Amino acid sequence: MLSRVANSIYWLGRYLERAENYARFIDVNFNLMQDLPIDLKEQWHPLIAATGDLPIYEKKCTGYEKNQVLYFLGFDAENPNSMLSAITNARENARIIRENLSKETWEKTNELYYMMQEGLEKKVWKKEDPRPFFEKVKNQILLIYGIADSSVARVDGWYFRQLGQFLERADKTSRILDVKYHILLPSDQEVGTPLDFLHWMALLKSVTAFNTYRRLYGNIDSSNVVEFLVLNKYFPRSIYHCIKEAEKCLHNISGNSGGGYLNSAEKAIGELRSKLEFAEVSEIIGFGLHEYLDDLQMKINRISMEVDANFFTIRSNNTSQPQSQSQG
């Protein structure tokens, strides 16, 4: 496969996943705001902090008013990681490789782009409850995934898109989990209280994990939530599961059926997968959840750079895209 085509397919996967996860980020806070006591002020600063876009935001804005934050995360074309920017870039990558996509995939990606344009025109972020719009965007992206799952041959193009999707999802799950670190409770005495419980419940709901978690663990406990979202082998949004699936994609792309690694990207992802596979939640908590997640994000960024070096940059001098790979 031409590196130019592989690059666009890979970034199509990353950008769609990025937009869907930003919709989930926003849902975290809205779920939380519905249940918080009336006397507690809404917290929108943590959302920006957890995305890693705080420096960009602070250059443009003062304060953390709801509409301002929603516009920045959802519709600000000057924010390279906003949903609008991600979906615009996804559509452009899809357009470049249109002959490599199914007709339905292109049509639904195009529809998604115009859905965002309509939201921009209608100033959705100013609505009292914009969640139905973000839910619609999320469902449109899931529809695109479903079309791909049922209609695309499992060849290199498929694995490149999956690779991008899983790396992006691992990064974003770590950031959604990190939202909890950035939410400041009124005092240390609030840890373990109903308010703390609400925070963890909102976080689980934001990754559609609440019911699955309750079936596995029952009561909500912070260490169990961390174990579930970081180390669970079967939940499709856990960081370990995403890294393991991304590693399989790399092996299929490289033709590596003998184990070990054939290139630096496989080596980097194998090291991270092994670290997660044998990790204990007590070690994560002992290290410090925020610090552990920061380290994870840096390792995922490194894997992304190694993928670029091995499959895109070296083979062509014209494949690098003027786009943000990750935020951190």
N, C-alpha and C positions, 0 to 999 in steps of 0.2 A: 504494500500500500504506500502511495506517495505520502511523504511526511507532512506536506501541506494539507492533505485531506485528513490524515490522522490527527493533526493538530486541531483542525476545526471541529472534528467529531468529539475529541477529548474535551474541548472548551464548551461545546454545546452541552455536554453532560454536566460540566461544572457550573455553568451559568444557570441552567434550569434548576439545579439543586440549590444553588445559592438563593435564587428568588423564592423558591418554595420554603426554604428555611427562614428567610427574613419574614415571610408571612407567619411562620410559627413563632419567631421571636416576638412579633407584635402581639400574637395571641397570648403569649406568656403573661404579658403585662395586663392585657384586658381581662383575662381570666382572674388575675390577682386583684385587679381594681374592683371587680364586682363583689368580692368577698371581704375586702379589707374593712375594718371598723371605720365609721364615718369620720372620727377624729384624726385618722392618719392621712397624711398628705400623699397624693399620688407620686410615685417614683418613676421618672422617665430617664433620669441620668444613667441608672444601671444598664438600661438597654443599649445606650450608645457605648458605654464603657465595655460591655461584654462583646460587642461586635468588633472592637479594635479600631473603630473609626473616630474615636474621641478627638484626636488632633485635627482631623479634617473638619469636624463639627465645630470645634471651638474657634477655628479661624473664620467661620462663617456666621456663627450664631452666638447670642448671649442668652443664658437661661435655658431651662429644659421644660418648656411648656409643651403639653401633649401634641397640639397641632403641628408645632415646629418640628418635634422629633419624628412624628409620623411622616411629614413631608420629606424630611431628610432621608429616612430609611426607605420610604416607598417611592417617591416621585422626583427627587432632586437629581437632575441630569449631571450636575457638577460633582455629585458623590459617585465615584467609580464603582461603588459596591451597592448602590441603591437597587431596589427591585426593578425600577425602570431601566437603569443602566445595564443590569444583568440580563433582562429580557431583550433589550435592544441588541446587546452583543450576541445573545443566543440566536436571535433571528438572523443577524448578519452572518454568523458562522453557518447556520442552516442554509442560507441563501447561497453561500460560496460552494457548498457541497450538495446542492439540491439534487443533483443526479444520483447521489449516493444514498438518499433518503427515500422512504416510501412517500407516496403522494399524501397520505393521511397525516404523516408526521409533519411535513412541511405546512399543510393547511392548518393544523391545530397550533403549531408554533406561531404562524402568522396571526391567527385569531387571538392568541395570547398577547401578542404585541399590540394589537388594536384594542384589546380589553384594557391594557394599561394606559393607552392614549386616551381612552374614554374616561377612565378614572382621573387622569390628569385634568382633562377639560372640565369635569364635574366637581373638581376639588374634593374628592372623596375624604381626604384627611381631615376636613373641617366638619364632617358629619359627627353627630353625637356618638353613634356606634357604627364605625366603618367595617366592623368584622365581617359582615356578609360579603363585602367586596373582596377582602383578603382571602376568605374561604373559597370564593369563586376562582380566584387566581390559583390557589393551591390545588383545587380539584382539576383545573385545566392542565396543570403540569402533571398531576397523577394520571390524567387521561393520556397524555403524550407518552408517559412511561408504559402504560398499559398497551398502547398501540405498538410500541417498540417490542415489548415482551412477546407479543403474539404474532409479529409479522416480520421481524428482522432475523436474518441468518446469523448463526453464532460463528462469525469469522472476525478478522482483525478489527473491523469498524465497530462491531458490537462491543468487543472487549475494551477498545479505547473509550467509548462513551461510558461504559460501566466503571472503568477505572477513574475517570474524571468525577463521576457521580459519587462513588464511594469515598474518594479522598475528600471531596467537598463535604459530604455528610459527616464524616468522622470529625472534621474540623468544626463544623457547626454544632454537632452534638456537644463537643467540649465547651463551646461558647455558650450554648443554652444552659448547660450545667453551671458554667461560671457566672451566669446571671445571679445565681443564689449568693455567690460570694459578694457581688457588688451591691446587693440589696442590704441596706443597713437597717438592722433592727433597732428599736429605740434604746435597748440596753442588752447586756449579756444575759440578763435574767429572762429575756424573752425566748431564748433558745429552748426548744422542747415544748413550748406553749402552743395553744391553738393557732396563734398567728404564724409561728414557725411551720406548723403543719400545713397551713394554707399555702405558704410559699412552695413547699415541696410538692404539694398536690397540683398546683398550677404548673409547675415545671414538668411534671410527668404528663399532664394533659397536653402540654404544648408539643410533645413528641409522640402523641397518641399511644402513650405507654401506661396510662393509669390502670386500666382494667387488667392488662397483662401482668403488671407489677403486683396488683392486689391478689391475683390468683397464685402467684409464686411466693409472695412474702406475707400477705395479710396486711398487718398494720404498717403505716408509713414510718420508716426510720431512716435517718439521714445516711447512715453507713450502707444500708441496704439499697437505697436509691443510687448511691454512688457506684456500688458494686454492679447493679443492674445496668446502668447507663454506660459504664466504662468497660466492664469485664464480661458481661453476659455473652455466651457463645451463640445464642440462637435469636436474640431480639435484633431485627434488621437495622435498628438505629443505634445499637451500642457501638462504642468506638472499636472494641476488639473485633466484632463481627465485620464492620466496614473495612478495617485494615486487612483482615483475613481474606475477604472477598476481593479486595483490590490487589492483593498479592497473587491470587489465582489468575486474575486478569493479566497481570504482568507476565506470569509464567506462560499463559496461552499465547500472548503476543510474541514472546521471545522463543517460543517452541521449547521451553524448558520442561522436560518430563522426568528429569533425573534427580530433582531436588537440588538443594544448594542454591547458587545464584550464578547467572551468566553476565550480569552487568551491575553497575553501581546502584541503579534504581532498585533492582531486586535485592541487593545487599542491604540497602537502607530500610526497605519495607520489611524484610525478613527480620532484621534486628528489632524493629519496633513491635512486630507481631509476636516475636518470642518474648519480649519484655512484658507485653500485656498478657500473654498466655499463662505466664507463671507468676503474675503479680497477685498480691493479696490486698484486699480492701484496707486492712489495717495498716499496711505499708503506705498506701496512698494518703490516708488520713494523717498518719504520722509525719509524712513528708510535708504535708500541707496541701489541701485540695487545689487551691488557686495556683500554687507553685507547680504542682504536678501537671495541671492542665496547660499551664504556660509552656512547660517543657514538651508536652505532647504536641502542642501546636507548632512549636519550632521544628520538631522532628517531621511532622506532616509537611511543613513548608519545604524542608530539605528533600523529602521524597519527591515533591512536585518539581523542584529544580532539577533533580536527577532524571526524572522522566523527560523533562524538556531537553536536557543535555543529550540523553541517549537516543531519543526518538524524533525530535523536532529540529533542534538547532543545528546539530552536526551535519545532517543530511541536506540541509538547504539553508541558504543565507537569507531566505525570504519568507520564513515561517513564523518568526516571532510576532506576537500580537501586542499592540499597545494597550494592555489590559492588566488589571490587578489580579495576581494569582491568589492571594489570600490576604487576610487582614491580621496583623499581629504585630 
